């Protein structure tokens, strides 16, 4: 699994979460994390911009993503990155996910089955 870069997303509370950014075809081991599928584009200033498409959390990220067809979903819902924020504590992970969803309101979270 080759990380491309890091990006910081701020939640609605103002808390910052530093995510590692990976290509869609990355294979992950099992670890607890908040994950975000994003559409990365380049701004006029040459800097990368990420638009949240879906935000979730899992105690076993590798298993969660391996059972889904991420590449097929990416084509359908137009995302091109997997961003990962590692957090072992279940309560903190759930709080971070809720905080980020509240701020970014990703359209993919409104779909019953984004990863199909």
C-alpha positions in Angstrom: 0.0 0.0 0.0 1.7 3.1 -1.2 0.6 6.4 0.3 0.6 9.3 -2.1 0.4 12.2 0.4 -1.4 13.5 3.4 -4.3 15.9 3.6 -6.0 17.6 6.6 -9.8 17.7 6.7 -11.5 19.8 9.3 -14.8 18.7 10.9 -17.8 20.9 11.7 -16.5 21.2 15.2 -13.2 22.8 14.0 -11.2 19.7 14.8 -8.5 18.7 12.3 -8.0 15.1 11.1 -4.9 14.2 9.1 -5.6 11.6 6.5 -3.2 9.6 4.4 -4.2 9.5 0.7 -4.0 6.3 -1.4 -4.7 5.3 -4.9 -8.0 3.4 -5.5 -6.3 0.1 -6.2 -4.5 0.0 -2.8 -4.9 -3.1 -0.7 -5.2 -2.5 3.0 -4.4 -4.6 6.1 -7.0 -4.7 8.8 -6.8 -1.7 11.1 -9.3 0.7 12.6 -9.9 3.9 10.6 -12.2 6.5 9.3 -12.1 6.4 5.5 -13.1 8.9 2.9 -13.6 8.4 -0.9 -12.7 11.7 -2.6 -12.5 13.2 -6.0 -9.1 14.9 -6.2 -8.7 17.7 -8.7 -6.1 20.4 -9.2 -6.9 24.0 -8.3 -5.8 27.0 -10.2 -2.9 27.4 -7.8 -1.7 23.9 -8.7 -2.7 22.5 -5.3 -4.7 19.3 -5.0 -8.3 19.7 -3.8 -10.4 16.8 -2.4 -14.2 16.7 -2.6 -15.7 14.1 -0.2 -17.9 11.6 -2.0 -18.4 9.1 0.9 -17.2 9.0 4.5 -17.3 5.8 6.6 -15.5 4.0 9.5 -14.4 0.5 10.1 -12.7 -1.5 12.8 -11.2 -3.7 10.0 -10.6 -1.4 7.0 -8.9 -4.1 4.9 -11.8 -6.5 5.2 -14.3 -3.7 4.7 -12.8 -2.5 1.4 -11.8 -5.9 0.1 -15.4 -7.2 0.1 -16.6 -4.3 -2.0 -15.9 -3.4 -5.7 -14.2 0.0 -5.0 -13.1 0.4 -8.6 -16.6 -0.1 -10.0 -18.1 2.3 -7.4 -15.4 4.8 -8.2 -16.3 4.8 -11.9 -20.0 5.2 -11.1 -19.7 7.8 -8.4 -16.6 9.7 -9.7 -14.1 9.4 -6.9 -10.4 8.7 -7.4 -8.7 8.5 -3.9 -9.1 6.7 -0.7 -8.2 8.8 2.3 -7.5 7.1 5.6 -7.5 8.5 9.2 -6.3 5.8 11.6 -8.1 5.7 14.9 -8.2 2.7 17.2 -10.7 4.0 19.8 -14.2 3.1 18.6 -15.9 6.2 20.2 -13.3 8.6 18.8 -13.6 7.0 15.4 -17.4 7.3 15.4 -17.2 10.9 16.6 -14.7 11.8 13.9 -16.8 10.2 11.2 -19.9 12.1 12.4 -18.0 15.4 12.6 -16.7 15.0 9.1 -20.0 14.0 7.6 -21.7 17.0 9.2 -19.1 19.4 7.7 -18.8 17.9 4.2 -22.3 16.3 3.7 -21.0 13.8 1.1 -23.6 12.8 -1.5 -22.5 9.1 -1.3 -23.6 8.8 2.2 -27.2 9.4 1.1 -27.0 6.3 -1.1 -28.1 3.1 0.5 -25.3 1.1 -1.1 -22.4 3.2 -2.5 -20.1 0.2 -2.8 -22.0 -2.2 -5.1 
